[in-house]
């Protein structure tokens, strides 16, 4: 199931942001937003002109690594 397993817990729209940069290319970040597509019972991710968006810089004072942000995350207890 992978990382999409958390999306049912991310509110009605199921949004998740992923940022990632490898140690071999520090500061070169790729990012996308993943969401549930309720009509097709599938997941979609953001691209710009068919490519994953990128930027150069640091995130939280880090030049490489992965960051995942889940929006409206809720686990019923």
C-alpha positions in Angstrom: 0.0 0.0 0.0 2.9 2.4 0.6 2.6 6.0 1.6 -0.9 6.4 0.2 -2.2 4.4 3.2 -2.3 7.6 5.3 -4.5 9.5 2.8 -7.8 8.2 4.1 -6.9 9.9 7.4 -6.1 13.3 5.8 -9.5 14.9 5.9 -12.2 14.9 3.2 -9.8 15.8 0.4 -6.9 13.6 1.4 -3.9 16.0 0.7 -0.3 15.2 1.4 2.9 17.2 0.5 6.2 15.4 -0.2 9.6 17.2 -0.5 12.7 15.2 -1.3 16.4 15.8 -2.1 19.1 13.2 -2.4 22.5 13.6 -0.7 24.2 13.2 -4.1 22.5 16.5 -5.2 22.0 18.5 -2.0 19.8 21.5 -2.3 18.0 20.2 -5.5 14.5 19.5 -4.2 11.6 17.8 -5.9 8.1 18.2 -4.5 4.5 17.2 -5.2 1.1 17.2 -3.6 -0.8 13.9 -3.6 -4.6 13.7 -3.2 -7.4 11.3 -3.3 -9.5 11.3 -6.5 -12.9 10.1 -5.2 -14.5 9.8 -8.6 -11.9 7.4 -9.9 -11.0 5.8 -6.6 -7.4 6.5 -7.2 -4.6 8.9 -6.2 -3.3 11.9 -8.2 -0.1 13.9 -7.9 0.8 17.4 -9.1 3.0 17.9 -12.1 3.9 21.0 -14.1 4.0 20.4 -17.8 4.3 16.7 -17.1 7.2 17.1 -14.7 7.5 16.9 -10.9 8.2 20.5 -9.7 11.7 21.3 -8.4 13.5 24.2 -6.6 16.9 24.8 -5.1 17.6 25.8 -1.5 17.3 24.4 2.0 14.2 23.2 3.9 14.3 23.5 7.7 18.1 24.1 7.4 18.5 20.8 5.6 20.0 20.5 2.1 18.8 16.9 1.6 16.3 14.4 3.0 12.6 13.9 2.8 9.8 15.8 4.4 6.1 14.7 4.4 3.2 16.9 5.5 -0.2 15.4 5.9 -3.1 17.9 6.0 -6.1 17.6 8.3 -4.6 14.3 9.7 -6.9 12.7 12.1 -6.9 9.2 13.7 -10.0 8.3 15.6 -9.1 6.9 19.0 
